[in-house]
Amino acid sequence: MALPFAGAHVMAYSIASLLRGALSGNRDWQRTWRDAVPQDRYDVVIIGGGGHGLATAYYLAAQHGIRKVAVLEKGWIGSGNAGRNTTIIRSNYMMPGNIGFYELSMKLWERMEQDLGYNTMVSQRGIVNLYHSDAQRDAYARRGNAMRINGIDAELLDLDAVRRMMPFLDYDNARFPIMGGLLQRRAGTARHDAVVWGYAHAASRLGVDIIQNCEVTGFLLDARGTVTGVETTRGTIGAGKVGMAVAGNTSRVAAMAGLRLPIESHVLQAFVSEAIKPLIPGVITFGAGHFYVSQSDKGGLVFGGDIDGYNSYAQRGNMPTMEDVCEGGMALMPMIGRVRLLRQWGGIMDMTMDGSPIIDRTPVEGLYLNGGWCYGGFKATPGSGLVFAHLLATGTHHEEAKRFRLDRFMRGATIDEKGQGAQPNLH
Ligand SMILES: Cc1cc2nc3c(=O)[nH]c(=O)nc-3n(C[C@H](O)[C@H](O)[C@H](O)COP(=O)(O)OP(=O)(O)OC[C@H]3O[C@@H](n4cnc5c(N)ncnc54)[C@H](O)[C@@H]3O)c2cc1C
C-alpha cells in the first residue's frame, strides 16, 4: 500500500533521507509521528495505543479512507503488552477460524516494512516446537498436516534433524528426551516497539491523531443507549464509533459500558539474559514443560513460560513462576544456567476461556471489541488491525474473523486452540 499523502512534520524514510540525516550531523530529523491534542469529535475513536489499536487506525485510514480517527492511550504508545512481549510471530495454528486468520497476519508481517515505510526488523528465523513422546509427535503431525492443507509451511523433524539444527540441547540425560520437532520456517521474531512506532508513523502520516496520556474513564451514551463518545482525562471526545483494543484492561474498560466478558486478566512474565554470541538459530519451544526461547539481535536470550496463575492487573511477576521458567530452561539446555539474567518484567494477558480472540460488535450499539488475545496477540497485530478496521468501517466481519464472535461462548462454538494461547481454566 503506497502512502498517498504525507502529513506535516512527519518523517518519511528513504535512502536519501537517511543520507541527509547522516550528513547533517543528525540535526534534521523530524518526528516519527504527531503527538496530537484531542479534537471535539472523530468518526472513529480507538481506545488503546498498543499494536492492535494503532494497526486498526492505520488500516481504517489506508484501506477504508477513514482518516478522522483518534487513538487514545492512557500512558505512552507501546507501554502495554506491545512493548512487553517476547516478539514471536508464527502461524502454526490448527483450528478453523484461527488458522486462516494467523496466516493472513503472517502474510502482512512479510510485507510490513514496505507497507509502513518503517524498519520493524521482521526476521523469519523459524520456530521449532519440540516433542517428547509418541502422542505429542502425533499431535504435532496433525497440526502440521492441518497447516499444510491450508497452504502454510510446516515440517515434521526427526531427532537427527533437530540435533543438527540445535546441537546445544540436552539429548543425553533429559527427564523427557527430545524425539523431534515441528518446524515452521516462516515464523520468527520482529522488534516489538518498532512495530508500534511503525504503525504510529504510517497512521500519523495518513492523518490519524495519536493522543497519549489520555485515559478513557467512561462512555457517553444517548437516550437509546448508543455510544456517542468517551470521557477521558483530557476531556470529552465525541465519536461516531468506538473500538476497544486495550488487551489486559479489556474487562475493566468494557465494565464502564456495563459489559461483563468471558475474559480473565493474568500476569505473564518475560526474561532477557546478558548478551552472548549467536547461539539460538530461531525460536525453540519445550514440549515437556512451559519454556520457550529465542535470541535477540543484541545477543540476549529472550525467554518465558507460564502465566503466574492468578488474576491481577499488576505489571510485574512473582518468584515461583520465575523459578519454574528457569527450571524449564535448565531442563532443556543446562548450559543456560551459566548465563546471567539481565531483566525481567510482566504484562497483563486478556485470557479467554477457549484461548482464541474476540473481534466483534458488543451489545452496546456503536461500541466494538478487539480483545482476548491471551498470550498470542503480538503475532496477530497486523491481522487484528486489518480485520477490526474492516468491521468498524463496513459493519461486517472480515472473512478471516467470522468465528471470533462474542456470542460463541453462548452458542458453544468455541475455538479450542489448546496450547497456542493457554486457557486460564486449564492451569
Ligand atoms: C511477557 C509477554 C510475552 C508475550 N509474548 C508474546 C509472543 O512472543 N508472541 C505473541 O504473539 N504475543 C505475545 N504476547 C502477547 C501480546 O503482547 C499481546 O497479546 C498483544 O500485545 C496485545 O495487543 P496490544 O499490542 O494492542 O496490547 P497493549 O500494548 O497492551 O495495548 C493496549 C493499550 O491500551 C491502553 N489502555 C488500557 N486501558 C486504557 C484506557 N482506559 N484508556 C486508554 N488506554 C488504555 C494500555 O495502556 C495499552 O497501551 C506476550 C505478552 C507478554 C506480556
Ligand as a Chemical Component Dictionary entry (heavy atoms), coordinates in Angstrom:
data_LIG
# 
_chem_comp.id                   LIG 
_chem_comp.type                 NON-POLYMER 
_chem_comp.pdbx_formal_charge   0 
_chem_comp.three_letter_code    LIG 
# 
loop_
_chem_comp_atom.comp_id 
_chem_comp_atom.atom_id 
_chem_comp_atom.alt_atom_id 
_chem_comp_atom.type_symbol 
_chem_comp_atom.charge 
_chem_comp_atom.model_Cartn_x 
_chem_comp_atom.model_Cartn_y 
_chem_comp_atom.model_Cartn_z 
_chem_comp_atom.pdbx_ordinal 
LIG C1  C1  C 0 5.602  -11.241 28.714 1  
LIG C2  C2  C 0 4.759  -11.346 27.479 2  
LIG C3  C3  C 0 5.193  -12.121 26.411 3  
LIG C4  C4  C 0 4.426  -12.227 25.257 4  
LIG N1  N1  N 0 4.938  -12.903 24.188 5  
LIG C5  C5  C 0 4.260  -12.946 23.021 6  
LIG C6  C6  C 0 4.852  -13.534 21.878 7  
LIG O1  O1  O 0 6.013  -13.952 21.886 8  
LIG N2  N2  N 0 4.115  -13.590 20.738 9  
LIG C7  C7  C 0 2.845  -13.133 20.679 10 
LIG O2  O2  O 0 2.214  -13.270 19.642 11 
LIG N3  N3  N 0 2.277  -12.493 21.745 12 
LIG C8  C8  C 0 2.947  -12.384 22.903 13 
LIG N4  N4  N 0 2.400  -11.732 23.991 14 
LIG C9  C9  C 0 1.035  -11.192 23.887 15 
LIG C10 C10 C 0 0.969  -9.842  23.191 16 
LIG O3  O3  O 0 1.957  -8.973  23.668 17 
LIG C11 C11 C 0 -0.441 -9.238  23.386 18 
LIG O4  O4  O 0 -1.441 -10.191 23.110 19 
LIG C12 C12 C 0 -0.663 -8.019  22.479 20 
LIG O5  O5  O 0 0.425  -7.125  22.579 21 
LIG C13 C13 C 0 -1.979 -7.329  22.856 22 
LIG O6  O6  O 0 -2.331 -6.305  21.964 23 
LIG P1  P1  P 0 -1.792 -4.772  22.035 24 
LIG O7  O7  O 0 -0.438 -4.772  21.480 25 
LIG O8  O8  O 0 -2.749 -3.888  21.362 26 
LIG O9  O9  O 0 -1.843 -4.558  23.620 27 
LIG P2  P2  P 0 -1.237 -3.399  24.528 28 
LIG O10 O10 O 0 0.099  -2.962  24.063 29 
LIG O11 O11 O 0 -1.364 -3.851  25.937 30 
LIG O12 O12 O 0 -2.232 -2.195  24.225 31 
LIG C14 C14 C 0 -3.359 -1.859  24.992 32 
LIG C15 C15 C 0 -3.192 -0.415  25.410 33 
LIG O13 O13 O 0 -4.410 0.050   25.967 34 
LIG C16 C16 C 0 -4.071 1.035   26.917 35 
LIG N5  N5  N 0 -5.234 1.249   27.793 36 
LIG C17 C17 C 0 -5.761 0.405   28.709 37 
LIG N6  N6  N 0 -6.806 0.968   29.306 38 
LIG C18 C18 C 0 -6.971 2.195   28.752 39 
LIG C19 C19 C 0 -7.886 3.243   28.959 40 
LIG N7  N7  N 0 -8.855 3.173   29.872 41 
LIG N8  N8  N 0 -7.751 4.383   28.224 42 
LIG C20 C20 C 0 -6.764 4.492   27.284 43 
LIG N9  N9  N 0 -5.855 3.499   27.044 44 
LIG C21 C21 C 0 -5.962 2.385   27.780 45 
LIG C22 C22 C 0 -2.873 0.437   27.637 46 
LIG O14 O14 O 0 -2.121 1.414   28.314 47 
LIG C23 C23 C 0 -2.125 -0.213  26.484 48 
LIG O15 O15 O 0 -1.092 0.612   25.976 49 
LIG C24 C24 C 0 3.156  -11.586 25.172 50 
LIG C25 C25 C 0 2.740  -10.780 26.232 51 
LIG C26 C26 C 0 3.534  -10.628 27.368 52 
LIG C27 C27 C 0 3.102  -9.716  28.482 53 
# 
loop_
_chem_comp_bond.comp_id 
_chem_comp_bond.atom_id_1 
_chem_comp_bond.atom_id_2 
_chem_comp_bond.value_order 
_chem_comp_bond.pdbx_ordinal 
LIG C1  C2  SING 1  
LIG C2  C3  SING 2  
LIG C2  C26 DOUB 3  
LIG C3  C4  DOUB 4  
LIG C4  N1  SING 5  
LIG C4  C24 SING 6  
LIG N1  C5  DOUB 7  
LIG C5  C6  SING 8  
LIG C5  C8  SING 9  
LIG C6  O1  DOUB 10 
LIG C6  N2  SING 11 
LIG N2  C7  SING 12 
LIG C7  O2  DOUB 13 
LIG C7  N3  SING 14 
LIG N3  C8  DOUB 15 
LIG C8  N4  SING 16 
LIG N4  C9  SING 17 
LIG N4  C24 SING 18 
LIG C9  C10 SING 19 
LIG C10 O3  SING 20 
LIG C10 C11 SING 21 
LIG C11 O4  SING 22 
LIG C11 C12 SING 23 
LIG C12 O5  SING 24 
LIG C12 C13 SING 25 
LIG C13 O6  SING 26 
LIG O6  P1  SING 27 
LIG P1  O7  DOUB 28 
LIG P1  O8  SING 29 
LIG P1  O9  SING 30 
LIG O9  P2  SING 31 
LIG P2  O10 DOUB 32 
LIG P2  O11 SING 33 
LIG P2  O12 SING 34 
LIG O12 C14 SING 35 
LIG C14 C15 SING 36 
LIG C15 O13 SING 37 
LIG C15 C23 SING 38 
LIG O13 C16 SING 39 
LIG C16 N5  SING 40 
LIG C16 C22 SING 41 
LIG N5  C17 SING 42 
LIG N5  C21 SING 43 
LIG C17 N6  DOUB 44 
LIG N6  C18 SING 45 
LIG C18 C19 SING 46 
LIG C18 C21 DOUB 47 
LIG C19 N7  SING 48 
LIG C19 N8  DOUB 49 
LIG N8  C20 SING 50 
LIG C20 N9  DOUB 51 
LIG N9  C21 SING 52 
LIG C22 O14 SING 53 
LIG C22 C23 SING 54 
LIG C23 O15 SING 55 
LIG C24 C25 DOUB 56 
LIG C25 C26 SING 57 
LIG C26 C27 SING 58 
# 
